């Protein structure tokens, strides 16, 4: 798994829609809120969507080298196997687990992660999972806020590393920020400071917004404690995200909405697989 994440050609599929983002993801997939009457039914719908994606012919390690899952998904199954087990042992795709519990209210231009209760137990139970993903958001080029975001991210990362897993540190910079480029410069320097405090074996991945300045994050990708730098789509369309990503030689994709763009529950399997295959191929080529 580590070798595949460090050197594999391809991208990470973000299939980690959580309670807050699931209704929007389902709406884009053609499932109206009126079609499910409870949270259980909502999660059943999104699981069917995820399973349909994972079972598609083009969803293999030839182009998709990893996938991020929502915690609830670990308890689900595909073809009688746990989802993480199915991903790795059937599809050859490395499984990750989203562990954050959402965002605090904005302060100092950023949103920190909410506390993550029971994290040690969650990590201990994540059998067959290679790593985690945890997200914060930066809205402004505010030095105090960005320092707080990165410090919190690396505190969580150390706990994940201690559990024998590889964390994906994700301090997203909003694509709508009026100070996006400045925030990204500040974020890069703050991350470098924290990377330099890690000991041998305390390795992380980074999931970052595609930067306004192409190849800004090359120094992070080259750092000995970084396994891989991956990009989030951040609200860009598939074509926009792929075009911007292709300008950054040391980043690969970890897209969610851009991966599922144009998919619909109402499509036939042939139509669904063709639409998904087209997205996978675009994202794969942009990641090379």
N, C-alpha and C positions, 0 to 999 in steps of 0.2 A: 504493500500500500504506500509506504513512504517513497519508494523509488518512483512509483507511478505519479505521485503528487509532485515530486521534485523535478522530474524530467519528461513526463508524459506529454504527448502532443494532444491538445484538446482543451476542454473547458469543464467547469463545475456547474451543474444544474442546480439552481436554488429552488427546491420544492418544499420550502419551510413556511408556507403561509400559516399564520397562527390565528388565534381567535379574533384578533382585531382586523387582520387583513383578509380573512377568508371570505366574508360577504362580497367584498369588491372583486376578489379573484373569481368567485363563482359567477358574479354578474357579468364579467367579461367573457366567461365561458358559456354564457347563455342560460344560467340557472338563476331565476329570480327568487328573491327572499320569500315570496309567497309559495314557493315550491317545497319549502322545508318548514316544519312547524316547531322545531326545537333545536337546541345546540347539537344534540346527538345526531339528528338528521342532517344538519349542516356539515358536521365533520364527516359523516358517511358520504356525502356528496363530494367533498373535496378529496377524500381518500379514493373514490372511484376515478376522479380525474387524474390523480397522481398515478394510480395503478395503470390507467390507460396510457399515460406518457411513458412510464417505465417499461411496459410490455411492448411498446412500439418497436418495429424492426430496426429503426435507425438509432434507438437509444441503447448504444453499446459503447464499450471502452475504446472503440476505434476513434470516436470523436468526443464522447462524454467520459471524462476520467474520474469525476467525483459527483456526488449529489448531497445536498444539505436537506435534512429532514426536520420536521417539527416533532417535539418530544412525544406527542400522542401517537405519531406514525410508527414509533418503535414497537407499539403494542399491536399494530395491524399486520396483516399477512397478504402475500401475493402468491397465488398457486400453492397455498398450504405452507409457505415458508415465511418467517419473519422478514419484514421489508429490508432491514440491514443485511441479513443473510442472503436474501434474494439478489440484492444489488451487487454484492461482492462475488458470491459463489456462482451465480447464474449469468449476470450481466458483466462482471468484471469491473464494476464501478465502485469507487471508494466512498463509503458512507460517512457523513458528518452529522452532528446534532446541533440544532439551534438551542441555546441554553438561556438566552436572556428572557426576561419577563416583561419586556416593554420599556418605555421611556418615561423619565421624570418630566415635569413641566420645564419649559425653557428658562434658563438663567444664565447670565453672562454669555448670551449668544449661542448656547449649546443645550442639548438634552442628554443628560447622563442616563445610564441604565438604572432601572429600578433595582432594589436588592434582589438577589437570587437565592431564596431560602432553599435549604436542602440540597445544595449543589453537590456536595460530596457524595450523597446517596445517589443522585441522578447519574453522576459520572461512574460510580461503581456498578450501576445496573446497565450501563450502555454497552452491552456485550457486542463485540464485533464492529464497534464504531471507532474510526481512526482519530477523529478530532471533533472540535466544537466550533460554533460560530456565535458571536455576541456583538450586538450592534448598538452604537451611540450615533447621535447626529450633531453636526456642527452647522450652524446657520450664519455665523458671522466670524470675521477675522478678529476674534477677541482672545488675546494671549492667555488671560486667566482661565477662560472657559476651555480653550483647547488643551491647556496643560492639565486641567482637571479630567477631561475626557480620556486623554492618553494614560494618565496615571491610573485611573480606574480600570481601563482596559488591561493594562499590564498586571495589575493586582489579580484580576480574574484569570488572566493567562497563566500566571505562576501556579495558581491552584489547579488549573487544567493540566499543565505540564507535570505537576506532582502526582497526578492520577494516571500518568503514563499516556496521555493523549496530546495531540497537537492542536492548539487553539488557532482559530481564524479571528484575528483582531480586526474589528470593523468600525472604525470611526468615520462614518459617512459624512462627506461635505455636500450639503444640499445643492443640487444643480440650479436652484433658483436664488442662491445667495448673490447679493450684489457685490460681495467681497470674496468671491469664490477663489480666484487666483491667489490672493494674499493669504487666505485661510489655508490653502494647500501648501504654500511655502512654509508657513508656521507649523503646520501639521507634520510635514516631512522632518523638520529639524527636531521637533519634540519626540517623534518616533525614534529617530536615530539616537537621541540621548538615552532613551529607555532600552533600545536594543543593545547598546554598549554595556548595560548593567547585567545582561543575561550571561550565565555561565555556559560552558560547553554542554550540549545536550538539552538546554532549555530553548528549544527551537519553536518558532511560531510561523504562521502564515499571516498575510495582511490582505484585507479586502477593502479597497479604496475606490472612491468615485474617480471616473476617468478624468485625469487632470486637464486643466485649461492649457497648460504648457506641456506639449508632448514630451514624453520620456522623463518627466520630472522625478519619477520615483525609481529611476534606475539604480541610484545609490542604495535604496532600500532592498531592491531585488538582489543586489550584489553582496549584501551583508551576510556574514557567515551564519547568523542565527535565523535567517529567513529561508524557509523551504520554498515559498512561491508567493508572488504578489498577484492577486486576482482583482478583477474590476467588477463593480456593481453597475447595473444599467440605470438606476437612479431616476427612472421616469422617462428616459429617452425612448423613442421608438426603436424597434429592432434595427432598422437601417441606420438611424443616427448613432446608436450605441456601437454598432459594428464598425461604422466609418471612423468614429473617434478612437475606438480601441485599436484599430489597425495601424494607427500612428504611434502606438506605444509598444516598442519591440520586446519589452520584458514583462508585460502584463498579459494574463489570459482572462477570459470572461468567467464571471460567476453570476449569470443573469437569471432573473425570475420572470418579470412581466415580459421582457423581450423574448424569452424562450417560448412563452405560451401565447404570444400575440397571434390573433387569427384563429385560435382553436375554439371549437364549439362542441357542446354536448350533442347538438343536433346533426353534426356531420356524420356521414358514414365512416366506417373504419378506414376505407381507402382514402377518403377526403381528409380525415384527421391525420392519418399517417403521412400523407403528402405534405400537408401544411406544417406539421411538426418537423418532418425531414428537411423541408426547406429552411426552417429556422435554425435547426441544428447545424446544417451545412454552412449557413451564413456565419453563425457564431464561431464555429470551428475554424473557418478560414480566417476570420478576423483575429483569432487567438494564436495563429501560427506565427 
